[in-house]
Amino acid sequence: MYGQTVQAGGEFYNVGEEFTVYDTIAVTPDLDTLSQQPPGWYGTFAAMSGATIHSFFNVRNKGNCELAYCNLDGRDQFSFAFQADSISISFWGSGFAFFDVVAGWTRHFLQNALWQASLPFEASLTLRVQQDDKLKLNALMASPGYGPVGGGYGDLSGIGEAALAGSQHPMVAAQTQGVAGPMARIKFPNRINIPRRANVAAELNFTQYGRAVLTAMTGPGIVTQYAPNPAETYNVPVMFGITCALHGRRLVQQRGELHA
């Protein structure tokens, strides 16, 4: 039966409330140092290229992944009935255009461009509810929905590094593969009713060329923040991620009220 049992006569019954379900896979060199390593995350781009399918909504939950990256209660089942209206997928980069300011800042600039613009075109996106494929399309066609967009330049003056004389102002790039906005997502022609405890999976599959690009990409590495006092220099690990989100309404019992 779709959803939970709806009863009248003074019992609790289900109501719809606006809700977004989201899940994230990421690539970061800091993975081995995390006290909890989310399933399906990778330490290098090359390691990510070895996986044939990257899944959302049926691998991670709030227990094995932080809430910032995933808000699912269950790992392989929806804990509530859900009416899905649209889907979005966002390829987000490191936010910094340079890999290492001594080795050369152009490396991460290329990685951001490949990750955010080229790789979405080299992947398919499939949405499956139970055994039914609800959506099959190129990942670039699925707009990112909410997310950062834009860029700028960072000022590196005064840090005293002769190696930076030629680069001067590395670019800061924090965009996704499209214009980020609440309406920038794929709208389903008809609302998809997802039963409670249903198995839902969004699957991302890179092409052979896309996997070759990932294999060739070094890193990701770190951003080194230099300071006039060498003791104050520190390294920041870089993260690249892909977030998939289903937007719609979840059906839950209205809390604290009785309805006839």
N, C-alpha and C positions, 0 to 999 in steps of 0.2 A: 504494500500500500504506500502511495506517495505521502511522504511526511509522517507526522505523528497523528495518533488518533485525536480527532476533534469531537468534543462532547459539549452538549448544551446542558441547561438545567443547573447552573451554578458551579460547574466545573471549570478548571482552567482550560483554555483552548489556545491554539497557535495563532500568532500574529506575524505579519511580515515586517521586517525592519531592514533598512538599507545597510548593506554590508559588502566588504571586499575581502576575498580570500587571496592570499599571496604566498609565494614560495620563491626561494632564491638558490641558485648555485653560484659558486664563486671560485676564483683562482687567486691564491695569495701565498707568498713565500713564508708567511707566518703560520701556516697551517699546522706544522709539527709542534709548535709551541703552545697551541690552544689546549686548554684543559679539556675541552669537549670539541671533537672534530666532527662537524656535520657530515652525514653520509652524502656522497656525490659531489664533494668539494675536492679541489686539486691544488697541489703545491706548485705546479708548472703548467704552462700551456701545452707542452709536449705530453704530459700525463693526461691532460684532458682529451687530447686527440685520440687516445687509445680507446675511449668509450664510444660504442656505436650509437647508443641512445642516451640522452640526458632527460630525466623525468622530473616533473613537478607534480605536487599534490599527493604522491603516493610513496614518498621516500623519507621526507623529513616532517617534523612537527615541533611544537614548542618545547618538547622535552629533549630533543637532540639537536636543536638549532635555536639560536636566540630569537626573541620576538621581533627584533628589527628586520630579520630576514624571512621569517615564516610565522604565520599566526594560526596554523592548523592545530586542532586538539588531538586528532588521531593521525596515525601514520599512513594507513592504507584505506581508511573509510571516512566519509564525511560524518561528523557527529550531529548534524542537523540537516533537515531538508533545505534545499537551496534553489532559488530561481535565478538562473544566470542570464543576464541581459547582454553582456559584452566581455571581451577578453583583451588583454594587452600584454605585450612582452617588451621588456626594456633591456638593452645591452648598455651597461654603464661602465665607464672607464675609470682609470685611477684618479682623475682629477688633476694630474700633473703631466706636463708634456715631456719632462726630462727623466731619464733613468737614473743617472748619476752625474752630478754637475761637473765632476772631474773627467769621467770617461766620455762624456758627451751627452748633451741633453736631447738630441734628436731621436734617440732610440725609443723612448716612451711616446714621443709625438707620433711616430709611425705606428706603434702598437695601439694607441688610442684610435687612430684613423681606421686601422684594420678591424679592430674589435667593434667599433661603434657604427661603421658604415659598410665595410665589405663583408664581414662574416655573417651579418643577418641575412644577406642575400644568398649566402651559401648554406642555408639551413631550411629544413621544412619544419612546420609546426602542426601537430595533430592533437586534437582534443578528443578524448575517449571517455564516455560515461558507460560503465559496465562493459558490455561488448560492442557498443554502438559508437562508431566514429562520427562525431558531430561536426568536425572542422578539419580540413586539410588544406594548407596553403603555405606559401613562402613566408618565412619568418619576417622578412622586411615589410610585408604587407600588413602585419599586425602592429599597429602604432604603439608607442611606449606608454601612453596614458600619463599618469602622474610621473614627474621626474625632473631632474635639472636640465637646463638647456642654456647654452651660451659659452663664453670663454673670455679670456683677457690675458694680461701680461703681468708677470711677477718681477719685482725689483730686487736684483741681487747686488746692488751697489753697496760698497763698504764692507764686504765680507773678507777682502784681502786674499783672494785666490787668483793667482796669475793665470791659471788654466781657464778662467772664465772670460778672459779678455776678448775672445772672439765671439762668445755667445751672448753675453750681456743680459738679455732679458728673456729667459725661457717662457714659453707660452703655457698658460694654465687652461686646460680644456676639460670642461665638465658637461658635455652634452650627451644625448642619447642618439639613436639612429633616426629620430624624427622630432617634430615639434611636440613637446610634452605639455599635455593639458588634459583636464578631466574628460573631455569628449573625444580625444585622440586615441581611439581604440576601435576594434572590430565589433560592430553591433550585430547580434544574431538576428536573422529575419524573424524568427519566432523564439520566444523565451524558452530556455532549456530547463525543464523541471528535473532536478536531481534529487532522488529519494534519500532519506536518511540512511546511513550506513552503506551508501553506494560507493563503489570504487571509481575514482575519478583520476585521470592521468592526462597531463599535457606533455607531449613528447617532442623533443627537439633533436633533429637528426642532421648532422653536418654532411655536406657532400664530400666526395673524395678530395676535391680541390680545397675545400674548407679545412679538412683534417690536415692536409699538407701544409696549409698556412699556419695552423696551430703548431704543428711539429717544428716548423722553421722559426717560429717566434721564440726568442730567448726570454727567460724570466717567467713571470714578473719579478722585479728586484726590489730595491729600496730607494727611497728619496733621502739623500743626506742633507741635513740642515746644518750648514756651517755657521760658525760664530767667531768673532774676533778672538775670544778665549777658547782655545782648542778643547778645554775641559767641558765646555757647554755644547759642543757638537753632538748631534744625536741622529739616529737613523729611524726613518718611518717606513714600515713595510707597506707595499702597494697592494691594492685589491682590485680585481676586475670581476664584474658580476653580471648575471642575467636574472631578472625578476619577472616572473609570470604572475598575472593577477586575473581573477574572475570577479566581475562586478555584478551586483544584483541585489537580491533580497534573501535573507535567511528566515525560515519559519521557526519561531521559538515560542514557548509559553510566556505570555506577558507576566512579568514578575510582580508579585505583590497585589494583584487585583483579581477579583472574581467577575465573571461575565455570564449572564444568562444566555 
